[in-house]
Amino acid sequence: MLFFRKAKPVTQLSAVFLFFLLALTILNYKKIPGAGILALRYGAVGAVVIFTDWMRRKTPNSSLIKFIDILMPLFVILFTFDSMGHLTAYINPPDKDALLARLDSYIVGPVPGAWLDWMISPALTAVLQVCYTSYYFIPMVFCLILLSKGQSEKFDISLFGITFGFFVSYVGYIIVPALGPRYYLEGQFAHTLMRDGLARAINSTLNFLEGANRDAFPSGHTEIVLIVLIYAWRYKRWFFWIALPLASGLVLATMYLRYHYAVDVIAGAVLAPVCVWAADRIYGKLAVIASEAKQSQI
């Protein structure tokens, strides 16, 4: 396994998580429809991740391999998120929306999201819908800025922490499967969100891309954007101040737009600094292992 120990920390993290999902699929084989195909997909993607890193070390001057290697964590994040829909509904049923809604009743009132009804307006809905989509761009823009400035170590550390955060949120979806208030409490809200034009188009696109996944707890949107803000404060303070208004709007949007319960957002906010703390330490250990493995070959 020397070749694996020489891989980049984010490669090792991605491969380990993929094989964790593979093991989970095999252990729950009889519960999961199409488990055989899903297991093959996890194994294949895990092998591709490891092979890509091996090719990066064998052909260090190949621009194509470097480009593929940089994009690989993003591919794994998207692939594993898509696969969650095939796992969360079957591994740990039933959905935990009733529990989360009950917890919210102690925090914000009997109907999650209703405490924000006084704010509802078409203009605010459109603004917060845009803020909500910034989740898909803030991490990528931040990482690209580090990469474009040649700050490869800061890029690697930040990418590792962001990827780690995504995987932690996915584990949360498995442990606490929930659809969120927009589905669970459909028809119980006194006021509509007055989506029109741009807001309606964005919401329809998100519903199409994400589907009815059990991805409410924790709020990955809150967790990931706060993780990026932590790294931005550390490495690119100016980006922190630019992203802060969008990130603040995003956190509010998760509840205002009824994608998440308040308890989901609280969990995401608590997990963000914990993930950064843990990721920094795991990254440091894996980087040392990779360096020692390379030295042993010299």
Steps between C-alpha positions, in 0.01 A plus 500: 500500500800730464351658187190599700703647784679720245170644375390853585299535823181595312542192280533276803199667662286460187601136449435409864156660495406327174603163639310579822187549288585182310521304827175658620329397177625141529394474865151620408485315169152355552350835603624710208338466155772466236765453767724301265521782244551759775784295652668470159474876452662571838779255430558635150511864605731412790735326259492798262586737787804294597606446137479873424729581792742229388502649148565846647817370664609300196442784251568820698528710183163403354264798509200279426570268792555798730166647390317170555670457837388847613140431397487151651390607854214702347395198295507277809297753702233520229499126435467405865226759560302358209546150639360600841150477354558128450617447859333725754143389431585133556785469749346682792123537453268662586562869430574713806304810394253461785786510751666801339169687475433426867843635594429811293175554690710558812732741316288708261137394542259224400539534122866514380552799274175671601692731734643665189163551327490868591802557274356339188501712186570423132814716505647341813419152373688573177802643684521208744451247221809647332688495831406135544659408166827667602569175687592347164748776413661638818714189568611467138583868459699503822702191403562634149631826646754309711596285203537796264732673748727194511417436867489124454540405866220735611290365212563139605420569866182691416385244242558220750299679769212583266489143368512366856207728587293366212565141605410574863168648386433189289552282805246721675249430222545127558465523879210749496315462167252786450336670204470844656201727569426581133392136453405382848289806582365564152154654524543605864645845434263795525690702238665409172851621424376706202757352266491662161730535202861440602417352843260248348750402230781447754277299733377279216857440385613407853203266544589331171871467581470401867169314495329392820820393674512446874759775539352734761709417806747653542470802271789434264448844348562663838787270592693529174466876456617555859796267442595710197468818706733355765765420240442836330558679831823303534634536146309769305349752735368717216303205361349443845351850500369465145343158565359586845181678378421215258573240767281682753218514247552132426466398865177701530378359168530140617217565749310776321472288183398199715782274386620444857381495858665739743661202676663401169659843473617492861658159441673624184634807680636288786656245265686758287776594749516140625558377144773757438671406827484128421589540131811704581630226726411214267655684206821557695533131586422381148745751351775367728416140401511593129832678543655208687373255239662705223828523691507123546504461122802726451 
